[in-house]
Amino acid sequence: MAAVDADIDRVRLLSDLAELSTIGARPDGGLDRVAWSRADLDGRRWLRERLEAAGLHTTTDAALNVFGTATSSARRRLLIGSHTDSVRAGGRLDGAYGVVAALEVLRTLAAAGDPVAGCVELVDFADEEGVRFPCGYFGSKALAGELDVGSLGPEAIQIIESAGVDIRGIAAVANRMSLAAGMLELHIEQGPRLEAHGLAVGVVEGILGFDRYRVEIEGRSDHGGTTPFGLRKDPVQAAATLIAELPTLVASIDEAGTATVGSIAGDGGAINFVPRKVAFTLEVRQPSETSLTATTRLVESRLKAVCVEHRCSATFRPEHMNVEIKDGLQVAVEPAFVPPILFDARLVEACDAACREVRVKHRRMHAGTWHDAGIIGRHVPAAMLLVPSTNGGTHHPLEDTAETDLVDGARVLLRATRHAVRALELTDY
């Protein structure tokens, strides 16, 4: 079979994904492979063993990022991969699918004698999720030279060093970045759009940036039975008015954007008393800094107007680096503001061309959540591919994607890798 005709092994891909999902498996079908845990380290060892069994070369850097190449020579390569750590009580596909698909692509290229194989490097980034310490994207930030080790406390340092991280050698990890020509990451969508539109693949043009705020609306606590609506200073009514208008406000700037009120609480109220104050979190996401700024300004302006209507006052301030708990579990700690990223046009087109070759239904879109490719894409050309998530679910045991979509995604990644290597002029192929 000619190198250009070689395709991924469907059975091997799904078998490897199933085997990796047993590492850190839970009785409910979910996964506990949290960064720096025994299961996390076992997962990385499993990947190294798979690479070695295929006759490929593997290395691990001081941040515990695992790499795999077809040859041992030092040269510029296209990175393909994702991460194998999970959230607590997570699913089997988040990150892991992208790593296993990258493994299958590299093996396929190498076995076929495809010259592209020497231009590609698999990567499994350490601690993408950031649920254990306030330091998500640990591995990709280390490679990109963005990691702030000083933000970690003594307990965190002790745990990651016990796992094998070389803290003193972390700074040198970024030296490898000079050999990274670009990155492609295949991932599950973690949302409902692809499935809702009957699409097999999403070609990601960029990742939405976000701006996070804490909104507090102060009114007056009044008896609910004796105070008519027209004489109240009701912060609940003001909050409800603004929250109900958010979809329209966001879409008026850019329909690709979103806004979320993730938590809300009243103070000084009861079943028969209007609360004195209402506080809620607000996150706005948009594909450009211009649209993000415009949306937050519009929301803040509408907040002021709503407060005038309801005779209340409000504060609107950034929500910084707080630990968030969802369903009893800590979720990733992130800053109040992260700017959007626009992916490289050449690599986006490489992904588009690959979809056309595989003849899958696809669309261009923005990713709504952040990934390692976003970190790396701040420094070198990058792009992403997404496959549907069943019912849009993620970060829980029921996380799933149809096998057909998993296979098609890997087939697209193989061809996108070939196109990207050519676009980046890494070979004469």
Residue pairs with C-beta under 8 A, 6 or more apart in sequence:
1 112
2 112
3 109
3 112
3 113
3 114
3 115
3 116
4 114
4 418
6 108
6 109
6 111
6 112
6 114
7 108
7 411
7 414
8 101
8 104
8 105
8 108
8 407
8 410
8 411
8 414
9 104
9 107
9 108
10 407
12 104
12 107
13 100
13 101
13 104
13 406
13 407
13 410
14 403
14 406
14 407
16 50
16 100
16 103
16 104
17 92
17 93
17 96
17 97
17 100
17 406
19 46
20 43
20 46
20 47
20 84
20 92
20 96
20 100
21 31
21 92
21 96
23 33
23 39
23 42
23 43
23 46
24 31
24 32
24 33
24 37
24 39
24 40
24 42
24 43
24 86
25 31
26 32
26 89
26 397
28 89
28 397
29 92
29 397
29 398
30 89
30 90
30 91
30 92
30 396
30 397
30 399
31 86
31 89
31 90
31 91
31 92
31 397
32 39
32 86
32 88
32 89
32 90
33 39
33 40
33 43
33 84
33 85
33 86
33 90
34 40
34 85
34 86
34 87
34 88
34 129
34 131
34 132
35 85
35 126
35 127
35 128
35 129
35 130
35 131
35 132
35 138
36 127
36 132
36 159
36 160
36 162
36 163
36 165
40 84
40 85
40 163
41 163
41 164
43 84
43 85
43 96
44 60
44 64
44 66
44 84
44 124
47 58
47 66
47 68
47 84
47 99
47 103
47 124
48 58
48 60
48 66
48 68
50 103
51 57
51 58
51 68
51 103
51 106
51 122
52 58
54 106
54 107
54 110
54 111
55 110
56 68
56 69
56 70
56 106
56 107
56 110
57 68
57 69
57 70
57 71
57 72
58 66
58 67
58 68
58 69
59 66
59 67
60 66
60 67
61 67
61 142
61 143
61 169
61 173
61 176
62 142
62 165
62 166
62 167
62 168
62 169
62 170
62 172
62 173
63 126
63 138
63 139
63 142
63 143
63 147
63 165
63 170
63 173
64 126
64 139
64 163
64 164
64 165
65 123
65 124
65 125
65 126
65 139
65 140
65 142
65 143
65 173
66 122
66 123
66 124
67 121
67 122
67 123
67 124
68 103
68 106
68 121
68 122
68 123
69 77
69 106
69 118
69 120
69 121
69 122
70 106
70 109
70 110
70 117
70 118
70 120
71 117
71 118
73 118
74 179
75 118
75 119
75 179
76 119
76 179
76 180
76 181
76 426
77 118
77 119
77 120
77 121
77 179
77 180
77 181
77 426
78 119
78 120
78 121
78 181
78 182
78 183
78 184
78 417
78 420
78 421
78 424
78 426
79 121
79 122
79 123
79 180
79 182
79 183
79 184
79 376
80 102
80 105
80 106
80 120
80 121
80 122
80 123
80 183
80 184
80 185
80 186
80 413
80 417
81 98
81 99
81 102
81 122
81 123
81 124
81 125
81 185
81 372
82 95
82 96
82 97
82 98
82 99
82 102
82 124
82 125
82 128
82 185
82 186
82 187
82 371
82 372
83 95
83 96
83 98
83 99
83 124
83 125
83 126
83 127
83 128
83 129
83 139
83 372
84 95
84 96
84 99
84 124
85 95
85 126
85 127
85 128
85 129
86 94
86 95
86 96
86 129
87 94
87 129
87 131
87 329
87 331
87 395
88 131
88 329
88 330
89 327
89 329
89 396
89 397
90 129
90 395
90 396
90 397
90 399
91 393
91 394
91 395
91 396
91 397
91 398
91 399
91 400
92 399
93 188
93 389
93 399
93 400
93 401
93 406
94 187
94 188
94 190
94 394
94 395
94 399
95 128
95 129
95 187
97 186
97 187
97 188
97 387
97 401
97 406
97 409
98 185
98 186
98 187
99 122
99 124
101 186
101 406
101 409
101 410
101 413
102 122
102 123
102 186
102 413
103 122
104 410
104 414
105 120
105 410
105 413
105 414
105 417
106 117
106 120
106 122
108 114
108 414
109 116
109 117
109 120
109 414
109 417
110 117
114 418
114 429
115 427
115 428
115 429
116 417
116 418
116 421
116 427
116 429
118 427
119 181
119 421
119 426
119 427
120 417
120 421
121 180
123 143
123 183
125 137
125 138
125 139
125 140
125 143
125 372
126 138
126 139
126 142
126 165
127 135
127 136
127 137
127 138
127 139
128 136
128 137
128 138
128 139
128 140
128 371
128 372
129 136
129 332
130 136
130 137
130 138
130 332
130 333
130 334
131 329
131 330
131 331
131 332
132 156
132 159
132 330
133 152
133 153
133 156
133 159
133 160
134 151
134 321
134 323
134 333
135 141
135 147
135 148
135 151
135 152
135 156
136 332
136 333
136 334
137 370
137 372
137 375
138 147
139 372
140 372
140 375
140 376
141 147
141 375
142 170
142 173
142 174
143 173
143 174
143 176
143 177
143 180
143 376
144 174
144 177
144 375
144 376
144 378
144 379
145 174
145 177
145 379
146 375
146 378
147 170
147 173
149 157
149 167
149 170
152 160
157 167
160 167
161 167
177 379
177 380
180 376
180 379
180 380
181 380
181 381
181 424
181 426
182 344
182 347
182 380
182 381
182 382
182 420
182 424
183 372
183 373
183 376
183 377
183 380
183 381
183 382
183 383
184 347
184 350
184 351
184 373
184 382
184 383
184 384
184 385
184 413
184 416
184 417
184 420
185 371
185 372
185 373
185 382
185 383
185 384
185 385
186 384
186 385
186 386
186 387
186 409
186 410
186 412
186 413
187 367
187 371
187 384
187 385
187 386
187 387
188 386
188 387
188 388
188 389
188 394
188 399
188 401
189 195
189 202
189 386
189 387
189 388
189 389
189 392
190 368
190 369
190 389
190 392
190 394
190 395
191 368
191 369
191 389
191 392
191 394
192 389
192 391
192 392
193 199
193 202
193 365
193 392
194 200
194 201
194 202
194 363
194 386
194 387
194 388
194 389
195 388
195 389
195 390
195 391
195 392
197 363
198 361
199 361
199 362
199 363
199 388
200 360
200 361
200 362
200 387
200 388
200 404
200 405
200 408
200 409
201 355
201 360
201 361
201 362
201 385
201 386
201 387
201 405
201 408
201 409
201 412
202 362
202 363
202 364
202 365
202 367
202 385
202 386
202 387
203 348
203 351
203 352
203 355
203 362
203 363
203 364
203 365
203 383
203 385
204 343
204 348
204 351
204 364
204 365
204 366
204 367
204 383
204 384
204 385
204 386
205 287
205 342
205 343
205 348
205 364
205 365
205 366
206 287
206 340
206 341
206 342
206 343
206 366
206 367
207 340
207 341
207 343
207 366
207 367
207 368
207 369
207 370
207 371
207 373
207 374
207 384
208 256
208 257
208 258
208 285
208 286
208 287
208 340
208 366
208 367
208 368
208 369
209 285
209 286
209 287
209 288
209 289
209 292
209 337
209 338
209 339
209 340
209 341
210 283
210 284
210 285
210 292
210 337
210 338
211 283
211 284
211 292
211 295
211 296
211 318
211 336
211 337
212 281
212 282
212 283
212 284
212 318
212 319
212 336
212 337
213 281
213 282
213 283
213 284
213 296
213 316
213 317
213 318
213 319
213 336
214 279
214 280
214 281
214 282
214 315
214 317
214 318
214 319
215 239
215 242
215 279
215 280
215 281
215 282
215 303
215 314
215 315
215 316
216 277
216 278
216 279
216 314
216 315
217 235
217 238
217 239
217 277
217 278
217 279
217 303
217 307
217 312
217 313
217 314
218 235
218 276
218 277
218 312
218 313
218 314
219 232
219 233
219 234
219 235
219 238
219 274
219 275
219 276
219 277
219 278
219 310
219 311
219 312
220 232
220 233
220 274
220 276
221 268
221 269
221 273
221 274
221 275
221 276
222 231
222 232
222 233
222 234
222 273
222 274
223 272
223 273
223 274
224 271
224 272
224 273
224 274
225 272
227 274
229 237
232 274
232 310
232 311
233 274
233 310
233 311
233 312
234 274
234 310
234 312
235 266
235 274
235 275
235 276
235 277
235 278
235 310
235 312
236 266
236 269
236 274
236 275
236 278
237 310
238 278
238 306
238 307
238 309
238 310
238 312
238 314
239 264
239 278
239 280
241 306
241 309
241 310
242 299
242 302
242 303
242 306
243 261
243 280
245 302
246 259
246 261
246 299
247 259
249 259
249 295
249 298
249 299
249 302
250 257
250 258
250 259
250 284
250 286
250 295
251 257
252 298
253 286
253 291
253 294
253 295
253 298
254 286
254 287
254 288
254 291
254 295
256 286
256 287
256 366
257 284
257 285
257 286
257 287
257 291
257 292
257 295
258 284
258 285
258 368
259 282
259 283
259 284
259 285
259 295
259 299
260 282
260 283
260 285
261 280
261 281
261 282
262 281
262 283
262 324
263 280
263 281
264 278
264 279
264 280
264 281
265 278
265 279
265 280
266 275
266 277
266 278
267 275
267 276
267 277
267 278
267 279
268 275
268 276
268 277
269 275
269 276
281 319
282 299
282 319
284 292
284 295
284 296
284 299
285 292
285 368
286 292
286 295
286 340
287 340
287 342
287 366
288 340
288 342
289 339
289 340
292 339
292 340
300 316
303 314
303 316
304 314
307 313
307 314
318 336
318 337
319 336
320 335
320 336
321 333
321 334
321 335
321 336
322 333
323 330
323 333
324 330
324 331
324 332
324 333
325 331
334 370
338 370
341 374
341 377
341 378
343 373
343 377
343 381
343 382
343 383
343 384
344 377
344 381
344 382
344 383
346 381
346 420
346 423
346 424
347 381
347 382
347 383
347 416
347 420
347 423
347 424
348 364
348 383
349 419
349 423
350 383
350 416
350 419
350 420
350 422
350 423
351 383
351 384
351 385
351 412
351 416
351 419
351 420
352 362
352 364
353 415
353 416
353 419
354 412
354 413
354 414
354 415
354 416
354 418
354 419
355 362
355 412
357 415
358 408
358 411
358 412
358 415
360 408
360 412
365 386
367 374
367 384
367 386
371 384
373 382
373 383
373 384
374 382
376 382
377 383
381 424
383 416
383 420
385 409
385 412
385 413
385 416
387 401
387 405
387 406
387 408
387 409
388 401
388 402
388 405
389 399
389 400
389 401
390 398
390 399
390 400
390 401
390 402
391 398
393 399
393 400
418 429
421 427
421 429
422 429
